[in-house]
């Protein structure tokens, strides 16, 4: 009986006549088909012949990647010609590597559909932990799951079928070359948006590139360095700042200061989709009604669009750090005391309650000895899980009210960090969704936005229960309720990103700040002061009449002479740093030195870059940012010896 040819065997070194190896070029051809096909599906159905040109533009780098991989494989096979067995193993490993790349091509399609960008090492770091399970499965559609399962099998079958068809090798190489040339030429001529530019990246190369950059610290950046004497003074802690005007909050005549405080941090909630801040969607009717007894800040910011960065700023009144050394990572340095620790020493009960996972970002360990009598997360709420992120917000509010009732009459300070508005935006089981779009959904991400708006409305209902519970117990006038968000959430309006963590545009960093107390704010007020999460502790301490701690970096938003600006940073794609001062917002892209300047009064959607119109203001804000970068780099990294990029 004739033996079956081993198509995976090398052509040299004692092989029997007739045995020929798989041509790696054919393997590369099928890999190119998979990768280009994934980009074709991402582009959608063709509408004209220009669709094919666009496909070459977004996929020519993938074809270059395939040719390089093929060339490396052939080079290794040539080097191992004298060792037949090793050559067989190596060739099979190369085929497996091609199959793995094909599989990742499908994975990268799903990632791009979910995040509008290829996977990077920074994204992988943010996605670590079991809590992300719900966010991943929510985006794992049946077509993607089927493609993930079928691609490796079909790929290997195609390789086996084409294993001996070598006559077309010149045609394959020539075809790939033409594809690359057309795509590169069209790429150089096309004026495309950032989403289209990200689609044109090769996801395999991007994952490798960002991993090497992150592990080696070789990221190429251009940071502003020049600033004026005294520009760093505003970042120093209270002790270092020296004499400073007494914070300026003055309660109404004969009005006692509150004896209790509740701070609510709403997960993934910025101002953009809150009717409290003028959104056309009626998402926060309870907060809007309660604003008649509150002070509302119009220009309040998260310093970074990540939960763990806000966690550090709101608890310890320090900036969360710079991308190369975020404060949660730099745990060797001692952290300032929290406001809870100050009030605990004065006899107040203190609690930190969260219906999510306190292990996320190491929050549990950070809060050890931080002044909280009670620290609880979803594990302590005796509630069924809603998603892998946590349980419904209503169970958090139930626990807060229960905790308040445990020791009536004793002053209390409670932090409540909600979770339900985190992706995948899961509603309470059995609830009926509200049609916020009235039959006219937006073009981008209508399903995800609808879920988000409905969950935001549900969270607002639960916050309404806090105000009702305080009134029922006669605690309203004696309790300060502070409501903010940890960062915003984007749905490709007005910029082309979705989710959070990628930019410092308004939809990701502009967050609410409502300070509620019927006795202090009987008629409701608004305040235009610019501030950020680092200012939360000093502001609340000012209202309570408590001295600010020496180690805090923030300023009370009521202080006379305080700087009317704040700073922010993002780093998932590239380093983006910015400053908001008065009506102006300045953004610096560290990877290429590009600068943007927006007038948020006339251009709230940040569509018109005024950098070339006002060079004097641009220079001054660049200096402000340079001072912040230099100060934070030294302040947060002085114990680590990490070189500045």
N, C-alpha and C positions, 0 to 999 in steps of 0.2 A: 504493500500500500504506500502510495506517495505521501511523504510527510508534508504537513502544512508549512508553508513558508512563515518564518518569523519576521513580520514586518517591522518589528522594533529592534532588530539586530543590526550591527554595524556592517559595513561592506568589506571590512578587512580582517586580517588576523585569523585565518583558519576557518572562516565561515564556509559552509557548503555552497556550491554553485546554485545560483537562482535566488538565494536569500538577499533581500535588499531592505534597507532600513526605511522607516517613514521619513519622507522628505520634510524637514522642519519648516521649509517654506510653505508647504501646504498647511501645516499646522498653524503657522502664522496667518495664512490666508483666512482660515476659518475664524481665528481669533479676531482678525480685522473685521470680518463680517458681523460678529457679535457686538464689537465695540461701536462700530458705525451704526449698526441697527439700534443700539440703545440710544444713541444720540438722535437718530431719526424719530424714534418714538417720543423722545423728549420734545422735539420740534412740533409734533402734531401732524395732522393730515396736510399733504401738499396742496397749495392753492394756486401755484403757478410754477413755471420753470425755474424761477429764482429760488424756490425751496431747495432745489438740488445744489445750487451755489452755496446757500446758507448751510446745508449739510456738510459740504466740503470744508467750509470755514470752521465749523464747530468740532469737526472730527479729524482734521488732518494731523493734529498732534497725536491722536490715538494711533494713527497709521504709522507715524514716525516711531512711536513707542514699540509697535509690533516689529518693524524692520530692525530696530536696534536689538530687540530681544532675540530675533531670529539670527542676526549676525553674531551675537554673543554665543548662541547655542551652536552654530556651525563652527565657530572658532574653538570652542571647548571640545566638540566632537573631533575636529582635526588634530588637536593636541593629544587626544587619547587614542589615536588610531592604533598604536602599538599594544594597547592593553584592551583586548576585545571585551572581556567581561565587564571591566570598569566602564568601557564605552557604552555597552548595552544599558547598564544601570543609569549612567549619566543621561543617555538619550531618553530613557523612560521618565527620569526625573524632570527633564526639560519639557516633555509632553505634559506631565502632571502640572508643571508650573504654568504652561499655556492654558490648561484647563482651569486652573485656579484663577488666572487672570480673566478668563471668560466669565467665570462665576462672579468675580468681583465687578465685572462690567455691569451685570444685572443688579448687583447690590448698589453700585454707584448710581444707577438710574433711580432706584427707589429713594436713595439718600437725597439726590438732587430734587426729586419731586417734593420731598418733605421739607428740605431746608434751603432750596435755591442755591446750593453750592456743593462742591465735592467735599468728601470727608477729609478732615485734617487731624493732625495729632492733638491740637488744642480742643477740637470738638470731642475727640475720643476721651480726653481727660474729663471734660464736662459731663460726658455720658456714663461715667463709671458708676457702678453700684446697681443693686437690684431694683431700686426705685424707678429706673427708667423703663422698666419692662412694659408698662402700659403705654408709654409714649411711642415705643417701638412697634408693639403689636397693633396699635391704632393705625399706624401708617403702613402696615404690612397687608396690602390688598391681596385678593385672590390671584389676580393676574401676575403680580410680582412674586408671590409665593410659588405659583406654578412654574414661572420662568426660572426661579432659583433652583427648583428641584430638577427641572428638565434640561437646563443648559449644559451642565457637565456631561450628562448622558448623551445628548444629541451631539455635543461637540466631539466626544470621543468616537461616536459612531461615524461622524463625518470624516474624522481623521483616518479611521480605519478604511473607509470606502475609498478615500483619495490617496491611500498610502503609496500606490505605484504609479500615479499619474504625474509624471515629471515633464512631459512634453510641453506643458504650458508654463513652466517656470519663468522663462523670459517675459511672457505675457503678464504673469502675476506681478513681477518686479516692476515692469513698465507701467502697469495699471496703477500700482500703488504710488509710483513716482509722479504720475500725472495727477492723481488725487491730491497728493501733498502739494504739488506746485499750484494747482488751481485754488486749493484752500488757503494756502499762504498768501497768494496774490489777492484773493478776495478779502482776507483778513486785514491786510494792510490798507485796503481801500475803504472798508466798511466802517461806518460810524455807528457803533452799537452801544447799548447800555451795559451797566455792570453785570446784570444777570446773564446777558448773552455772552459777555466776556468770561464769566465763570463757567458757563456751559462749554466754552471752547477749551477749557483746561482738560488735560488728560488726568482722570481721577487717580490712576495708579501712580503717576509721577507726583501728583500733589500730595498724596499720602506719604510717599517716600521722602519728598522734599521737606515737608513740614515736620516729619519725625526727626530727620537729621538736623534741621535747624533748631528744633526745641531741645534735643538731647545734647547738641554741641554748643548751643548758644551763639551760632554764627549768623544769626539774622542780621541782614543789612538794614540799618536804620539811619535816618538823618534827623537828629533831634535839635530843636532850637536851644541855644546855650547862653545867649546874651540877655542880661536883665539889669535893671537899675538897682543901686543901693537902696535897701529898705523894702524891696519887693517881696522878700521872703518873710517879713515880720508877721504877716497875717496867718501864716501856717504854724507858727510856734505855739506851744501850749500856753495855757494861762499864766503859768509861773514865768516862762521865758518872755512873754509879751510885756511883763512889767505893769506899770500903772495903766489901767484901762478904764474908761468911763463905766460907771455902774450900769448894769443892764437895765433897760428902760421900761419894763412892763409896769404899768400902774393900774391896779384894779379900780373899778368905779368907786365913788365915794361910799364909805361904810360897807363895802362888800368884802367879806372875808375870803381869804384864799382857799382853794380846794384842799380837802384832807385826803382825797383818794385820786388815783390816776389809773386809767386803762389806756394802754397803747395798742392799737390794732394795726398790724402790717398786713396788707392784702397782697397775696401772691400774684405776681404777673399782672398788676393793675397799674396802668398809667392813666393820665388824664384824658387821652384821646377818645376813649369809648365810654366815658362817664357823663351822664346827663348832668351831674353835679358841676361839670366844667363845660357845659354847653354842647355835648354830643347830641346829634339828632336822634339817637337811640335812647329810649327811656329805660336805661339800665339801673339807675340808682335813685329811684323816687324817695326812698327813706332818707338817704343822706342829703338829698336835695331839700327835703322838708326840714330836716334837723339843722341845716345850715342857717336857718333863721335864728338859731341860738349858738352860733359858732363864728370863729374867725377863720376865713378861708384864704390860703396863700396861693397866689396865681403863678408864681415863678419858683417852684420848689423842685429839686432834682435828686435823682439817684446818681451817685458818683461813678458807678459802673453798672451795666445792665445784667448783673449776675446776683443771684440770691446771697451767696456767701460773702460777697463784698459789702452788700447792704447790711448784712448781719453784723459785720465788724463795725461799720460806721454808726449804726443806730445804737448799738450796745455800748461801745467804748469811746464814741466821739473822736474817732481818728479816721483819716482818709484811708480807704481800703488798700492803698498801695499802687504800685505801677505794675504793668503786665509781667515784667521779669521777676517780680517779687511781691505777690499779693500777700496781704497781712495774714490770712489763715495758714499760708505755707510757712511763714516766718515765725514759728511758735517759740523760738528760743528767746525772743525778747519778751519782756514783761509787758502785759497789757494794762491800760489804765483801769481804775475802778469803774464800775457801772453806776448809773443813777440808782439802780436797785440797792446796791451796797450802801450808798449814802442814806437812803431812806430806811433801810433795814436797821441801821445803827440808831435811827431815831424812833424805833419801835413800830415801824410799818410792817405789815405782812407783805411778802413778795412772792410772785409766781411767774413762771415762764411757761406758757401753754401753747402747744402746736398740734394740729391735727395731721401733720405730715411726719417725716422721719427725721428725728434730731441727729441721727448718725450721719446724715448727708452733710458733707463738708466739715465733719468733725465738730458740729455745734455742741454736742453733749460734753465733750472734753473741754471745749473752750469755756463753757459756762460753769465748770466745777469751781466752787469757791468764789463765784462772781456776784454773790449777794442775793441769790434766789432761794427762798425756803423750799419752794416746790418747782420742779422742772419735769414736765410731762409731755409726751408726744402721743401719736396715734395708738401706741401699744397700751397706753394707760386709760384710754377712753372707753374701753369695753364696747366698741362699735364695729360693725362689719366693714371690711375694706370696700372702698368705692373704686379705687384704682391702686396700682402698686405704689403710688405716691402717698396715699393716706386715705382718710375717711372724710365724710361730709363735714362741711363747716358747722352744721347745726349741732353736732356732737361737741365741737370745741366750745360753742357758746353755751351749751348745756353745762359743760364742766366749769366754765367761768362763773356762771350764775351760782352753781352749787358751791364753788370755792368761796365766793363772796358771802354766802349765807352761813358758812361754817363758823365764822367768828364775827357776828354782827357788832358794830360799834368800834372795832379796831381799824385804824387807817390802813389802806391797802394800795399796793402798786402791782399791776398785772400787765404783762406783755402777752398779747395774743397774736400769733402768726397764722393766718389762714392758709389753706392749701388747695381748695377745690377749683380755683381759677387757673391752676397750673394745667398745661396740656396733659391729658387729652380732653380737658374741659367736660368732665362727666357730670350730668345732672343727677339730681336725686331720683332714684328708681321710682317709676310711676308718675313722675311729673310731666305735665304737658308743655311742650315748647311754645314760646311766643314767636310769632312771625314778625320780627323786627323790620323786615324788608318790605312788607306789604306787597309781596308778589314781584318786587323788583330787586333781586339780589345783586350785589356788586360783582364785577367781572372776575375779581381775584379772590380765591379761597372762600366762596360763599358758605359752604358747609361748615368749615372750621370756625369762621367768624360767627355764624349763627349759634353754634354750640357755646362759643366763648361769651357772647352777649347774654345768652340764657343763664349760664352759670354765674356771670357777674350779677345779673338780676337776683339770682338765688342767694348769692353772698350778701347782697344789699338787704334782702329780707331778714337774714340772720343778724346782721348788724343792727337792724331796726329793733330786734328783740333786746339788745343791750340797753338801748335808751328806754324802752318800755319797762324793763326790769328795774332800772335805776329809779324811775318815777314811782313805780309801785312800792318800792322800799323807802321812799323819801330821801334818796341819795343823789338825786339829779344835781341840785345846787352845790353839793359838796364833792362832786366827782368831775374830774377833767378827763374827757375822752379825746384821744388823739388818733386820727385815722390817716394813714399814709399807704403807699404801695412800695414794694421792694424794687420794682422796675416796671417798664411798660411791656406791651406785647404788640408786635407788628403783623399786619395782614396785607402787605404789599400796597399800602396806601399811606402816604403818597409816594414812598420809595419802594424799591422792588424786593425788599427782604421781608421775610416772615419769621415769627418767633421772637427771640430776644438774644442779646449777647454779641451782636455783630456790628452795630453802629452806635454813634452817639447822637443820632437824629432824635427829634422831639418824641416821636412815638415810642422810643425805647428808654429814654432817660427822664422825661418830664412826668413827674408823679404828683399825686394829690397830697395836700396837707390841710386837714381840717382839725381845728382845736375847738372842742365843744364844751360849753358850760353855760347853762341858762342865766346864772347869776352874773358871770363876768361879761357875757355877750348877749344881753337880753334882746337885741335887735339884729344881730348878725352883722358882720363886717367882712371886708376883703382887704388884703394887703399885697402890695406889689413888690415887696422886698425879694431880692434874689437870694436863695439859700439852698442848702442841700442836707443830706442825712447826717452829716457830721455836726450840724447845728441843732439836731433834735434835743439831745440831752441838755445843753445850755439853755435852750428856749423853754423847755418844760421846767427846769430848775428855776429859771427866772420867774415864771408864773407862780411857782410854789413859794418863792421867797427864800430859796436855798442857794447857798454860795456854789458857784461852779468849781469843779475840781481842777487842781493845778495841771494835771496831765492831759486834760481835754484839749483838742485842737480847734473845736468848733466855736462859733460865736452865737450868742442869743440873737434871734432875729429881731428883737426889740431894742438891742443895744444901739446907743447913739454912736455915730462914727464908725460903725462896723463896715467892712468892705461889702459892696453890693454886687457880689459875684460869687461864682462857685465853679468847680472843676470836675471833669469827668473823663473816662477812658474806656476803651473796648479793645479786645485783642484776639477774637476768634479767627478772623481772616488776617488782618494786619493790625499794627498798633495805630489806633486812632485816639487822639487826645484833644480835649477841647476846654473852652472856658466860656461861661455866660456872664456878661457884664452889662447891667442896665438892659437895653433893648437888643444888644448885639450878642451874637454867638459866633465864636471862632473855632474852627476845626482844623487840626493839623494831622496829615497822614504821614506817619514816620517812615513808611517803606519807600516813598517817592518824594517827600517834601512838599506835596501839594497842599495848598492852603485854601480854606473856604471861609467866607465872612457873610453872615446872614443878618438882615434886619428883621427880627421876629415880630415887630409891630406891623410892618407892611407885607411881610413874607413869612407867615407862620408855618407854611409847609416846606420852607427851606428849599426853594426851587431856583432862586436867583443868587448866584455867587457874586458878592460885591467886593471881592478881594482887590480887584484892579481899580475900583472907584474911590477907595478911601485908604491909601497907603499909610497914612499917619496912624489911623486907628488900627490897621492891620499890624503894624510894627509894634504898637504898644501892647496889644493883646498877645502877640507872639512872645513879648518879653514877660508878660504875666505868666504865660504857660511855662516858659523856660525856668522861671523862678520856682514854680510849683514842682516841676520835674526834678530840678537840682536838689530842692529841699527834701522831697519825698525819697529820692534815691538814697540820700545820706541817712535820713531819719529812720527809714524802714529796713535798711540793709547794712547798717554799721556793724552788726555782729556776724555777718555772713561771709564777707569777703567775695561777693559775686561781682564780676566786672560788669559795668554798664555797657549795654550794646552800643 
